[in-house]
Amino acid sequence: MDSRAVCERNLARLRRRNPRLAEAVARADRAGIERVEGPRGAATLSERGRLLGSAYDPVEEGRRQAATLAEGRSDLVVSIGFGLGHHVESLLHGHHAPVLVYEPSPARLRAALESLGERTWLDVPALHWATDLDELGERFAALYTPGLAVRFFVHPSVQALDPKAARAAADRIARAKDTAELMANTRALMMETWAALAIENAPHLVATPGLAPLVGAFAGVPAVVAAAGPSLERQIETLARLRDRVLLIAIGQALPALRAAGIEPDLVHVIESKDVAHQLVRGGPSDELALVLLPSTHPGLFELPVRARFVSTPVTQGLSCWIARALGETCFVPGGATVAQSAVHLAHALGANPILLIGQDLAFTGGRVYARGSAYDMVSLRERSDGSHELAGLAEKASLFGFTAAPKTRRADLVWVEDWDGQPVATSRSYAAFRENYRRIGAYLVGKGVRLVNCTEGGARIPGLEHGLFAEILESLPARAIDARTRIDRAWADAPRPGASALEQPIADARRALDALERQAHAGAKAAQAAIPMLARAPGAQREALRRVVRAERRVQEALDDLPWLDQLTERARLVNEATVRRADARCDARAGVEEAQRLFDATEKAVRRGRALLDRLEERLGLGERGEPACARGAA
């Protein structure tokens, strides 16, 4: 059989699943990888004297590897290394979980596709391929849902020939898994809290401009986002010297350190749902500040006397987006995992380019947690001999929030990542996940033609971002002064304030939509309940019962489309349901489908009840239907 023709057919199948990988394999030079025959006539491959599979029975070896991976519960299998591919084939034929394959050597993959016969299974839907580490993380994130059991397999050939590549792949998977779990769990835990806070803030939201008046106001202007990491103090002198050349956006935690150096930011961004007013009054009064808050920020921050105040609405907060649209808002920003990441999206919405990060350590630089002089500089890191660390000073930090009981010292395993200079630096699992999230943000901004440059010069090196020296980049920018205050004050003064009456009709429409959704969900629940006993009857009766359930699901989904913010109230249920559906031991039979539909109907009926309660509270907060418009201050103070 012509090996070239075999390879082309295999590549055609691979191309249907991953065109970029197929092209990399097609260009690879397999020189140095030889086809050898074992003592019993079995075909295998050899590179640098290392066999890529058993010389005696590579097919049986692959079956044993697959059997080990399939032991217990595994909902997703990640294979670092293709080897001869026999373990992948066995997994696909005997297991129900999707398989993600990353082979760091396109040459080895080419040799396997060229020398060992046709692989008709290369393009099956359950098989996923990654070309490089970035794609490995992205593919894993797309396949993984918190709650799934993941089995990770490093092929012996990769472990022997590319141990560094194997470690890098394992690290990328671990970071992607932590990031996915952090983001999903935060959404599940906080969505209802964010919705409730937006309702409580409603009188402030109707009187506070959104971001629309500021969109594009700083087009092409360089922006600096100042976070509160330990390295912030390294950049203070340079920032003070060249302050007038940039739009300066500070997160609330960094404000005291900046003010101590005589630096006033143009905007202060705060997203916390707890009262962090102490961040904004330490080091000086708040009266001259211009704030950007989220709809879910603590109400006390809307009451703090300031010069100007704007609301930035993340696309991830459905109920807040619904309120904002009713008030005429047109700018919605991606949600950030941290306040600094949210500030990056804010800078982009304002048109800034480039966006420079300082104080974004995401690591315990020099054993510190926060910058000196910042809001929480009392917190310090103590490393233990067992590889864990504890944070000291948490009792003093807790007292700033009004807590009298000292919290227990938090202990967690250290995670080691690459620092600014390429050396290992200690960080936490959450910081490492935030660092990983910057990959997505960096790629997003590059696609928009925006430079995002990490100028922290300390802490963790942030993957996927450009890195540069702060002074060099600032001095390379045009030496022109930027009167940010005038633009911000003009936007604040000229912004429309539609008032509470703008929400009257949307609330009435939402109530009608909730009524319709409740009817459909109730009908769906009855159809699902009736379908269960029908599954044991004749095929014709089964099909008709299932059709009724499917029609009910479609009607519920159509009704949900009229209430996109209701998803915010079903986040936890949807997360659990998705994990249940995607588990490998969940059979795609009729009963499983009906049970999945039943969960959807039940969660929807509960969400309808919570939705009505929120609308009741919204009307109460705004005084609609009884007292007219709320007596809410029009000014910032």
C-alpha positions, 0 to 999 in steps of 0.5 A: 500500500502506498504510504503517501496515499495512506497519509493523505487519506489520514490527513484528510480525516484529520483536516476535518477535525483540525485544519491547523494541525493537519497543515502542521503535520503535512509540513513536518519532516519525519526524518529520524523516525523509522518504521521497525518490525518487532520479533513477531512481525508487529509494526511500530516506530522508533525515534532516537532509539525509543520505541513509540509502541510495543514491538511485540503487540502494540495493539494489545498494549493500546487496549491495556492503556485504554482499559486503565484510563476507562477504569472508574468514572472518566468523563473526559480523557486527555492524552498527551501523545499519540504514540501509535494511536492504538490506545486512542482507537480503543478508547473511542470504541469502548468508552463513552467519554470524549478524547482530547489528543495533543501530540507535541511533535507533528513529525511523530504524528505524521510518521504514525499516519503515514506508516501504520495504515489507514485510521478511519476513526480520525474524524469521529465527533468524540475525538478532539485535537490540539495543535499547540499548548494554547489550543490545548487549553482552549479545547479543554475549556470547551469540553470541560464542565465543573463536576466532570471526572477527567483522566489525564494520560501522558504517553510513555513515548512523550514522557521519554522523548519530550518530558518538558513538553509533557510537563508544560501540557500538564500545567496548561490543563491544570491552569485551564481546569482551575480557571474554568472551575473558578469562573463557573463556581463564581457565576453559580454562587454570585449570579443571584447575589448580583441580581439582588444587588442590581435591584437594590441599586435601582434608584441609583441606576436610574440616576447614574449614567452608563458608559455610553457617554464615555465610549470613544472619548479617549480613542487612541489615548494610552491608558494605564491600569494600576492594580495593587500588586507588590510591584506597584511601588516600582512604577510610582516614580515613572508614573508621577513623572509622565502622569499627564500623558496617560488616562489613569484608571486605578482599582480601588485597592491601589488608590491609597498608594497612588494618593500617598505619592501625590497621584490622582487617577482619572477614574477609579474602578470598583466592582466589589459587592461588599462595602469597600468605601474604606478603599476610597477614603484612605489617604484623602476625601472621596469628593474629587473622585470619578468612579466607575461602578458595576450595577452589582457594587455595594449600594454604599458606593453609590451613596459616597460623595464623589465628583462623577459616577458612571455604571459599567454593565458587564454582559455576564449580568443578564438582569443588569443588562436588561435594566440598562437597556431600558434606561437607554444604555448601549455599551456593555463590557465583557466581565472580568474575573478580577477588578483589574481585568474589568478595568482593562475592558473599561479602558478598551470601551473608552477607546484607549490604546495601548493599555498598560498594566502596572501592579498586576503581579498575580504572585507573591512578589518578595513574599508580599501580597499587596503593594505598600500603602495600598488598601490591604498592605497589612496582609502578608505571606508566611510560607511553611516548610510543607509547601503551603502558605498562610496569609497573616493580617486577615483579622485587620483586613476583616475589621475594615468590613465591620467583622469583629471575629478574626478569621482563621488563617487561610492555608493553601498550596503554593503554585509556582509559575514563571516570573517577569524574569523567567524564574519561578515565583510563588502564587495561589491557585486563584491568582494562577487562574486569573493569570490564565484568564488573561490569555482570553483577554489578550487574544480578544484585544489583539483581535480588536487591534489593541495593545495590552502590555504588562509593565508590572516588571515583577510578579508573574509573567502573564501568558499571551500578553506583550511585556515591556518596561514601563518607562520605555513605553511611556517615553516612546509615546507622543509627549502630549498632555491629556485633559482627561478630567474635562472629558469625564466631567463633560460626559457626566454633565451631559449624560441623559437620566431617563428616570424610573418611568423608563422601566414601567413598560419593560416590567409590565412586558416581563411580567407577561413573559413570565406568565407565558413561560410558567404556563409552558414550563408547567405543561412541559413538566406534565408531558415529561411526567406522562412520558415516563410510563409510555417508554415501556409501551409500543414504539409508536406510543414511545415516539408520540410521548417523546415528541410531546416532550420535545415540543414542550422543550422547544416552547419553553426555550422560545419563551426563555428567549423573551427573558434572557436575564432569567438565566441568571437565576438558573445558573447553578441548576444549569451547571449541574444539569450540563455536568449530568448530561455530559458525563460518560456514564449518562446513556443517551437513551429515551429515559435520560432525555426525559429526565433532562427535560424534567430538570429543565422544566422544574428549574424554569418554574423555580426561576419564574417565581424568583423572577416575579419576586425580583420584579416586585422588589424592583417596583418597590425600590423605584416607587412605581405604581404607588409613589411615582418616581423615586426621590433620588439625587440627580447629582453625583454626591 
